[in-house]
C-alpha cells in the first residue's frame, strides 16, 4: 500500500505529521512525502521568538498559493498513491489533492478545529473565523477519512461525519524515547524526600495559552514557597506575563522563551515531573496534549488535569488534579516532593505505558486498519 503524505504542513512546528509518517513506515506502508512547508506557527513555542514571517494577509495568501503550486508540480512527478493523507492544517491542501487525485481516497488530519484554535489562542470568534469554518466544513466533506486525536474530538464532528472518523492519538516521536534512554534516569526510589541538594525537578513547556492553563501552575508554585523544587518553564504566549507575576521572584524557577527542538527532549528527560494542561476551556477538556505523550516517553512522572480523555489514556500512570485548581496542583507537588518512591513509580509507569502505546507504530494502528479497508489491500 502506497500512501502519499501531502500538504503545506511544517513538522518543525507541529510534529504530528512526522509521527504519522514514521508510524506508517514502521507498519510497512510505502510512504511518499509531498510537502511544501508553509509557516503556520500562530505563536508556536517551537519557533525562536523572533523567527516569524511578517506581512499582510494578502502576502500570506500569496505565499500559500505559491506553496500549493509547488505541491501540485511535485505530486505530478511522484508515483500514483493508493491513498493521500493531507497533514495537519490541510483544509485547503485537501481541495488541491482532490483535483490531482479525483479517484484516490483522501485522509484529512483534523487535529484541531477552527473553534479549537480560537479557544487555544484566546481569540474570540470573528467574521474571519466564519470563513475559516466554511473552508473547514468543505475540507471535511472532501475527505474519505478524518483523523482526530481523541474520542471527544470525534464527537464534535457533525453526526454525518463521525462514521468517517478514526481516533489516532498524537503519540511521541522516537527522539523522545531516545532521550529518556540516553539520560538513563534511575527509576529506583530515592533514599529520602526531596531536599535542597536534591530538589524535585519539574518542567512545564509549550504555548502559554488558555488551554495550557499556565497561570494555574504559577499560582500553585506560589503556594510552595520554601519547598525543595527546581522548576523549568519553557515557552511564551498570551498568559506568560500573568504566570510570571503569579510566581513572583523565585530563584527556584528558570524561564526560557524557547528551547531548540533538538534539545528539548533531553532537557525534559532530566526532570522528575512533567506538567500537562490545566485549562478549563472546551479545548482543554477534550485534548491530550503533546507534552503528556512526550514527557511520558522521556521518562517523567506526569501530572495533569483530571479530564476524561487524559484519565482514559493514562489511568494509573499519572497523577490528576481538577482542571483550573492551583490548590490541588500545589498539594500534589507537595506530596510528590515528600514521597520519592511514588515519583519513581509514576516515572516507571509512564515510560512503560509510552513504550507500549505511544510509539508512532502503535498510534497509527487504527489508521492502517481503515486504510487497508479503503484501498482493498488488507492482509
Secondary structure, DSSP 8 states (H G I E B T S, - for coil): -EEEEEES--TTT-THHHHHHHHHHHTT-EEEEEE------TT-TTS-TT------HHHHHHHHHHHHHHHHHHHHHS---SEEEE-TT-TTHHHHHHHH-TTSEEEEE--S-HHHHHHHHT----HHHHHHHHHHHHHHHH-SEEEESSHHHHHTS-HHHHTTEEE------HHHHHHHHHHT---S--SSS--SSS-EEEEEES--STTTTHHHHHHHHHHTTTS-EEEEEE--STTHHHHHHHH-S-TTEEEES---HHHHHHHHHT-SEEE-----SHHHHH---HHHHHHHHTT-EEEEE--HHHHHHHGGGEEEE-TT-HHHHHHHHHHHHH-HHHHHHHHHHHHHHHHHHTSHHHHTHHHHHHHHHHHT---
